[in-house]
Amino acid sequence: MQLNKALVILLVAGQVLSGAEVMAMRIDNIDTQGLPPDGGDHYNRLVFEKSPYLLQHAANPIDWYPWGEEALSRALAENKPILLSIGYATCHWCHVMARESFSDPEIAALLKRDFIAIKVDREERPDLDAIYMKICQEVTGSGGWPLTVLLTPERKPFLVGTYFPKASGSGRPGLLEILTTTSQLWRSEREKLVASANRVVELVGGGEKASAAADRPDPQLSGLAARQLAAGFDAEYGGFGRAPKFPVPHQYLFLLRHWQRSGDPQTLAMVTRTLTALRQGGIYDQLGFGFHRYSTDRRWLVPHFEKMLYDQALLALAYLEAYQATGAPLLAQTAREIFTYVNRDLSSPEGGFYSAEDADSEGEEGLFYLWSEAEIRKILGETAGPRFLSKYGVKAAGNFADEASGEQKGLNILHLAKTDLNPGELAGEREKLLAERAKRVRPLLDDKVLTAWNGLMIAALARGGRVLDEPELTARAARAADFLLTRMRDQQGRLLRSYRQGESRIAGFQDDYAYLVWGLLELFMTTSEPRYLEEAKNLNRRMVELFGDEQSGAFTFSGKENEKLLLTTREFYDGALPAGNSVALLNLARLAGLLDDEQLAERAVRLAAACGTAAAAYPAGQTMFLTAYDLLAGPTGEIVVAGRRADPETRQVMELLNRTFLGGHLLLFREEGAAGDRLAELVPMLRDKVMLDGRVTTYLCRERTCRPPVIGLAGVAGALGEFTAPAPR
């Protein structure tokens, strides 16, 4: 049943549908399942959206618009300033601001009279978020979400900030005061606000202009970045910097490669100490697995409790590589547990992966994950209970205090003692508590599927499949890749950003292409399936066409065919996610080697120069670039195994190689027979790599020069040790 056209006209004209009207109609294009459970007295335009974040605000009394032509044209036509509010579904302080301000009738009336109010899901529109967050950071020195921006009708910002309470107090301006003052100034001194907005855009926009890059990156950048990270390393608790502390997996990937080049044991120790501390801390869900977003304290004890798909993917990659470097079972176990969590709680029936789980449940942050001592004793009994309480740091008084109020209610965050490296102990007790926790009200699941984040998880699962020798992980990566390649492209083959409830929407951005190509290349290297390499090659070519900036050699974030925005942005510096240009460099370097493509190699060199120019100011902020550049600059090599997968000796050779940290070295398998011959047509380096004497044969090549082939298993270990020894530039 379709929505009555008259009702659409009333809604567009600024009217609202009653909750009863919406729920009674059960119409196809309204997501009634995603609406706030209380229903509210009315719904605004966001009721027609797919984003869980926007649907959370569909019952606000605010006259919200989604970002689009209707809202922007109305702002121009009525000459009204715009309130732009950017957040995401699992953002705790977004929920707080929604309760305090966006449910308030006084603020709703003021916004309806004097402003155009627009809500944006930053995960669906990272292009908009990147522009206004950059402005916020430049103007205020900090950023975060919710991001609150006041714009001229031409979309130029004259006020930026993050969370604002409704009323002013404790030195923080309130949203009501800000809106009231802005309304008055817009009527009386509009020219000053417009002039201020123009100055902000000129100031920030100057840094976004494309310029030709230097000839090549400074060769000292990697060493400088490692020293910068070492200077901020917390030797006692692991991690870098002070509280709040964030896991930054791309830093760990870089440090592992720097360790391989330098042979410095302290570099490796920084990574392993950090990863061990993370696994032991409250930032890790000790019962259900998976990592929370970040820690509010130095000890990794008290997290912000949301769980993001991209954190799981990137941390799994870091744990896998650290396991290869050290052989430590805890690191492999943690990677397996991350995959267990993702497959259980973040998997869609169609094959993709959901975006996140909220920090809050029943209106309180972390409530789903917290335990009292008495509750655990009751469930586990007086024999196992005390052992569990001791192992997981549970106290009668509790170890968790509410961040906003500071109140302590006898609740605990489960964590392992600093010296406890055996989380598998008491597994039965953990399962009992997990089953009991499943009866609680779960946090909100943000069930949209994002192409970029799924690309990262495909990369992690594919790597996990070969490092851990678990084919089911590879199969799960392949299923997700096939879903994205069939359901998240338009008729011209261009990627789409977001999928939910059967609908794919929003033209893809540069990170969607770069991250998915990364995932497809990892899947190819695990499976040797040519189609994944072909898809990676074609999507990379499309990325070059849509996002390539010939002047600078870099890639723009929004591209040539997406909406024209206030500024053109290029991602160089890593945040919670690695910069899209750096991931593109990794892909270009790999594709150039695999396909023996000089044009891709030349583009990679130009991109590396652009990234290197950006990294010069603070190399530790661009470690994903340094990881990619390690592969491009070399010396690196290729290891090709020719054999029959079903042969036991072939499996032994592959298991040995897959358990070894190879850094930038490529590892490829050529199946004996027709399948290997077809693959060799696509990958030139495989053409003369065949089995010898009917046995598995390993070729170790560096800088296009191969050593004598090694037949069988016996000689591989010795040759491999020399091949992977420190090789500084």
N, C-alpha and C positions, 0 to 999 in steps of 0.2 A: 504494500500500500504506500503510495507516494504522498508527500506532504501537500496539503491544499495550497494552491497558489495564492489565495487571499491571505492565508496565514504567513506565507513567506513575505508578502508585501508589507504586512503589519510589522513583522520582525525587522525587516530592512529599514522601515521608517522609524525605528527606535522603540517600537513596542516590545513587549515580552510575552512569551507563552507561559501560561501557568504550569506548574509541575504536574497537575492533574491532566492537563491537555496533552502534554508531551508523553507522559507515561501511559495514558489511555490509548493513544494512537499507535504506539509501538512501531513507528515507521522505520523503514529500512535504513534511511540515511541519518538517523540519530542513534548514537551509541548509548542506549539506556544503561547498559552494564557498566559503562565508565563514569556515569554521573555520580555526584556525591550521594552517599546513602541516605542522608536526611531529606533529599529532594529540594528543600527550600521552598519559598513562596513563588518563585518564578525562575526562568532560565533566560540567559542572554544569548548572543550570537554564537558563543563558543560551544553551544550544545550541538552544533553541526560539525565540529571538528573531530579528528581522529586521535590527536595527541592526548595521552592520559593527563599531562600537565594542564593543558587547556581545559579539559573536561572537569578537572578539579575546581575550576573557577567558573563553570557554567551556571552555577546557582548563586553566584555573587550578585548583590544588588547593583554592582558596577555595570555600566553600559559598555561592556568590553567588545572590542573588535579583534579579530585575528589580523595579523599583518597582511595587507593587501590593498588593492586599488580602491576598494570602497572606503576604507578608513582614511587613506592618504588623500584621496580626492576630496573627501568631506572636510578634512582639516584645511585644505587650501581654499575650498569654496566658502567656508565659514570663518576663515582666518583665525583658527583656534590653535593654541599650542597643543602638543601631543604629550601625554604621559605614556612612556614606553616602559613596560615591566617585563623583564626577561628572567626566566628561571627554568627549573626542570622538576619532574614529578617527584623525585626522591630527595629534594632539597629541604632540610629541616627548617631553616630560617625563612624559606619561601612560605612554608606552612604557617609559621608564626605571624608573618606579615599579612597573610591571607586572613587569619583569625582576627587580628587586631585592627586592620585597616580596610581590607577589601570586603569585609562583611559588615562594615559600618555604614548606616544610612546617611550620616552627615557627610562623610567623604564621598559616598556614591552620588549624592545630590550635587555636591560641588563639582565633581568630575563631569557629570552629565551636563551641567549648565555651561561650564567654561573650558572644557578640555575635550579632546578625543583620546579615549583610553584604549591602548593596544597591548595585548598579551602575546608573548612569543616564547615558544619552547626552544631553548638554546640548542638542544640536541637535534631538533629538526632543522633549525636555521642557524648553524654555527657561523655562517657568513655575517649575519647581523650581529650576533653576539661578539664576534671577533672585533668588529669595528667599534662598537660602543664600549666594550670592555677595555680596549686599548686606550680609548679616550679617558675612561674613568681612571685607569692606572696612571696615565700621564698627568691628569689634572689633580688627582687626590693622593697619588703615591701608593694606592692599594686598590684591590678589586675583590670581587666575590659575587655570590648570588644570594638573594635576588638582586639583580642589577636594575636600578631605578634611574630613568633618564627623562628629562624634560627637553622637548624638541620644539623648534619652530615648525610651522607647517611645511617647510622645505626639508625637514628631517635633520636639521643641524642642532646639536645639543648645546644648551646653555646652563644646564645643571645636571650633574652626574653624582651618583652615590650607590650604595648597596641597600642594606636593610635600614628602614626607618620605622620607628614605632609610630603609633597614631599621634600621641601627644609629645611635646617637647619635654625634656628632662634629663638631668645628669649630663649636661653639656651636649646632648645630641638633639638636633632639631627633629620635630615631629612632622609626619606627612601632612597633617591637617594645616599646620602653620606654613609649611612650604607651599602647599597648593593655594592657600588663601593669599599669601604674599605674592606669589607668581601671578595669580589672577588680577590682583590690583596693579602690579607692575606692567602686565600685558596691556592693560587699558590705558595706563598713564605714561609709561616710559618704555613702550615697546621697542623703540629704536635702539635703546641701550642693550636690551636682551638680544636683539638680532645682531648687533655689532659684536657682542660678547661671543655669540655662537659662531660668527664668521671667523673671529680670532682663534677660537678653539680648533676649528676645522683647518685653518691655515697652518697653525702650529703643528698639529698631529699629522696632517696630510703631507707636509713637507718630507717627513721621514718615510713615506710610503711610495715616493716616486722611484721609478725604476732607473737604475744606472748600471753601466757596464761594470762587470766585476774585474778583480785583479786576475793576472794570468794564472795563478795557482795558489792554493791555500798555503799559509805559513806552516812549514814542517814542524815548528815548535808547538803547535796548538795542542796536540795530544798530551805532551808532557806537561804543559802548563795546566790543562784541564785536570789531569790527575793530581797535580800538586794543589790546585784549588780545592778539589774534593777532599783530599787528605787533610787540609788545614781545617776543614769543618767537620771532620769525622768524630763521632762520639764513640770513643774506644770502650766505654763502659757498657753502653746500651745499643750500640750499633746505629746506623743511619747517619745522616748528615744534617748539620744545622741544629737549631734549637726548636723547642715546642712552639707551635704545633709541628709535628713531624709527619712528613709524607713519604710513603714508599715511592721511589722513582726508579722503576725497573730499567729504563734505558740507560741510566747511569751505571747500573751493575753490568749490563751488556758491554758497555764501553770499557769499564775497568777490567773485565775478564780478557778483552783483547789487548789492553795495555799490559796486563800481566803476561800474556803470551809473548808479546814483543820484548818486554824488559826482563822477564824472569824474576821480578821483584816479589818476594813472598808476602810482603805487607799489603800490596795491592790486592792480591787474592784474599788475604785475611779480612780486609775491609768488607768485601762482598759476602764472604761466608758468615762473618760475625753478624752482619745486618740481616741476612736471610734467616739465620737461626733465631735471632731475637724476634723477628717478625712472627715466625711460626710459634714461638712460645708465648707471645704477648696476647693481650686482650683484643688487639686489632684483628686477630685471627679468630674465626668462629670455631671454638674448640669442639663443639658438638656436631654442627652441620657442615663445617668446612667453608672455605672461601674467606676472602679478606674484606674487611670494612675499608671505608675510604681513606681515613687518616687518623692519626693519634693526636689527642689534645695535649698529651704530656710527653715528657722525654722518654719514659720507660716503655712506650708502646702499649700501655695498659688501657687507657680510656679512649675509645675511638669515637668519631662520628660514625654512626652505625650503618649508613647506607652502603650497599654493595653494588659495585658497578661492573658491568661485563668487561670493560676494557682493562680494569685492574686485574681481573682474574686472568685474562689472556696474557698480558705483559709480564705479570709476576710468574705465571707458569713457565714462560720462556726463560726468565731469569733463573728459576729453580732448576730447570732442565740443563741449562748451560753450566751452572755451578756444579751440578751433579756430575756432568761430564768432566769438569776440571778436577774434581776432588774424589769422586766415587762415594761420597757420604750418603748413606741410605736415607737419612732424614730428608734430604733435599729431593730425592726421587719420590719419596712417600708424599711430601707436600704437594708436588706437582700432580700426582695421582688424585689426591684429595680435592684439589681445586677442580679437576675435571669431573670428579664425582658430584660435587656441588652444582657445577654448571649443567651437567647432563640431567640432574634430578630436578633442579629448581628454575633454571633459566632456559629450558629448551621448549621450542614451540612444536606442535604436532606436525606442522608443515616441513620442518627441517631447520629453520633459522634459530637464532638465539635472542632472547629478550634482553632488554637494555639494563635493567637495574631492579633492586629491591630497596624500598624506603627505609629510612632510619626510624620512623615513628610507627607505632601501632597504638590504637586506642587513645590517640592524642598525646602520647608520651614518647620521647626519644629513647630508643634502646630497650623498651619494656619487654619486647619479645625475647631478648637474649639474657635477661638478668635473673638471678636466683638468690633466694635467701638460704641461709644455712639450714633452717628448720625444714624447708621444702625438700632439700636434697636428702637430709637424714630420713625423712618420711618415705621417700621413694626408694632409696637404696638400702635402708635398714642400718642397724647399728654395727654390722660387721664390715660391709664394704663402704658405708657412708663416710666414716672418719678418714679412711685412706683416700677417698676421692676428694674430700674437703681439703686435706693436706696437699695433695698433688696439684690441685687447681686453685690454690690460694684463696679459699673461701673463709670469710671471717663472720663472726656473729654480728658485729657492728656494720659489716658491709665494706666494700672498697669503692663504691660508686656514689658520686654526688651529682645531682642534677646541675647541668652547666649554667642554666639561667638563674636558679634560686640558690644554688649551693647546698641544698638540703640533702641529707643522707638518710636513707630509709631502710637500712639494713640489707641492701641488695648488692649482689656481687657480679663482677665480670670474671668469667672463668679464664684463667691463664696458667701457664706452666711455670714452675720455679726456674730460676735462671740457669741452673745446672741440669735441668731435666731434659735429656735428649731422647726420651723414650715415650712419645705420646701414644703409642699403640697399647701401652699397658692400661688395664681397666677398660678395655674396649667394650666389654659387655655392659658395664655401668654407664658408659657414654651412650650406648644405644638405648638403654632404658630412659635416660633423661631426654634424649632426642625424641623418642616416641611420646613422652609426656609433653615436651615443648610443642609438638605438632598439634596438640589440642588447643593451644592458645590462638588468639586472633593474630594472623600473620600481618606483617607490614605490607603495604601496597606493592604490587608487582607492576612495574612499568613494562607492559607487554608489547611495545613497539619493537620492530626489528630494524636496526640501522645497518646499512651496508658497510660502512667503515668499521664499526666495532665488530661486526661479524667477520670481516676480513682478518682482523687481529686474532679472533678466536680460532678461525680456520688455520692460521699459521701456527698457533700454539698446539692445537690438537694434532696437526700433521707432524709437527716436530716431536710431540709426545709419542705418537705412534711408532716412530722409528727409534727414538732414544730409549724408550721403555719396552720396546718390542711388544706392543699391545695393538694388534690390528683393529680392534674395535674403536680405538681412538681415531685411527686413520679413516675408518668407515664413517664415523660421525662427522669428521671434517669434510669428507667427500659429499655427504648428504647435504650439509649446509651450503657448500659451494654450488652444488647443482640447484638448490633452491634459489640462491641469489642470481645465478646466471639465467634462470628461466623466469622467475617471478619479479625480479627487481631491475628490469630493463624496459625501456620504451620500445616503440616499433622500429626506431632507427638504431637500436642496440646501445643507446646511452644509458648509463646507470641512473637509477632512481635512489633517493636517499633513505626513505622510510616506508615500512610496510606495517599495516595493522588491519586485522579483521578483513582480509581478502583484498585490500586496496594498497597498491604501491603509489607513492606520490613524492613530489618535490624533486626537481632535477638534482642529480648528484653533484658533489663538490670535489675538489682535488683530492682530499683525503679519502673519499669513498673509492676513487680509482687507485690511489697509491696503496692503501691498506689491503684492498682486495687483491691487487696484483701480488703483494707480499704473500698473502695467504695461498694464492694459486701456485706461486713458485715453490713454497714449502711443500704443498701437496704434490706437486710434480716430483720434487726431489725424494719424496717418500714413496710414491707409487710408480714412478717412471712412466706414467700415463701421458702420452703426447698431447692429448686434448687439453690438459691443464696448462701446459706450456704454451700451446696455441692461444688459448683464451687469455693468458697473461700477456702475451705479445700483442694481441689485438686491443686489449683494454689499455695497455701502456701507450700504444699508438694513438688511441682515441684521447687519452689524457694529454698527450703532446699537442694534438690538434686543438683541443678545447681550452687548455690552460697554459700552454707554453707562452712565455714572454721572451721574444727573440732579443729584445734590447738588453735585458739583464741576464738572460740565460736561466732564470728561475721559472717557477710556476706560480701563477696567481691562484688564489683560493677559490674565487667564484667563477672565473672563466669567461669566455667570450659570449656564451649563449644564455647564461643565467641573468637574473635581475640586475640591472645597473644600480649600484649603491653609491653611498656618499663617498666612499674611498675604495681604492683598489688595494687589497691586502695580499701579502706574500708571507707564508709561514716559514720562519727560520728557527725560532727559539722553541725549545721543548717546554711544554707545560705538563699537565697530567697525562697528556698524550704526546707522543713524539711528533715533531714538526713534519708536515706533509712533504716539504721539499727534501728533507733528509731521507724519508722512506722512499721517495721517488729516486733519490740517488742510489740507495741500496738496490732497488729494482733494476735501474739502468745498468749498474755495474754487473749484476748477475746476468741480465739478459744479453748484454754485450758479449760476455764470456761464453754463455751457452750457445748463442746463435752465431758467434764470430762476426758480429755486426759492427763495422767501423763507425757508422753514423750514430748508433747508440752510444758507442764509446766516446765519441766527440761531444755528444750532448751531455754525457755524464761529466766530462772534464769541465765543461762550461758551468754546469750546475754546481759542481764542487767548488769552483772559484767563487760563485755567488754566495754559497753557504759559508765558505771560509771567510769572506769579507765580513759577513754578518757576525760570525763567531769570534772575530778578533777582539771585540770589546770584553767578552766574558766567555771563554771557551767551555767552562763547566755548565753553561746554560744551553749548550748545543751538542750534547754527547751523542745523540742519535746520528747527527752528521758525522761525528768522528768515528762512530762505529761503521758507517757506510764508507767513509773515506779510507778506512783501514783496508777494506776489500779492494777499492779502486786503485789505491796507491801501491799496495803490495809491499814486499813480495808475498804473493799468495800462490796457491797451487790448486791442482785438481787431482782427485783420487777417483779412479774409475775401476769398478769391479765388474768383471765379465764372468758370467756363470749361469747356472740354473738355480732359480730361487728354491726349488724343492729339495735340492741337494743339501744334506746336513752340513757339509763343509762350507758351502756357500753361506748358509745361515750363520755359522760360527764366525766367518770373516766379517759379515755385515754387522753382527752383534758387537764384535770388538770395535769396529770402526764407529758405529753409532754411539757407543759408550765413551768415545774419546772426544775431548774438546778440540774441535778443528778450527774454531775462529772463522777466518775468512776463506778457508779452503773449501772448495766445492766437493761433495761426495755424490757420485752418480753410479747407477747400476745399469748394466746392459745385459738383458736377458739373451741367452743363446737362442738363435733361431730367427724366425721371421719377425717377431715383435721387436727384437733388438735391432734388426736391419732397418725397420721402419723408423725407429727412434733415431738411429744414426743419420738418416736423411735430414732430420730436423736439427740435430746437435752435432756439428762437425767434429768436435773433439772425440766422439765415440767411434768414428768411422774405422779406425785401425786398431780398436781395442777389442780383442776377441779372446776366447778361451784358448789356452795352450795345453797340449797333452791331455785334453779332455777333462781338465780340472779347473776349479775357480782360479782366476788370474787377476792380480791386482796391479794397476798401473799408478805410479806416483809421479806426478809431473809438476814442475815449478817453472813459471815464466816460459811456458810452452816448450820446455825441455823435459823429457821423460827419462826416468831411471830404468834400468833393466826390469822387466816385469817380474813379479813375485808370484810363484805358483803355490797354491795351497795355503794353509793356515800358518804353518810353522814360521815362515820367514816374515810374515806381515808385522808382527808385534815389534820386532827389532827395527825394521825399516821405518815403521810408523813413528817410533820414538824420536829418531833422528829427523824425520820429516817435519814433525810438529815442534821441534826445539825452538827456543827464542830466536826470532829472525828480525832484528831491528833494521830500520831503514838506514 
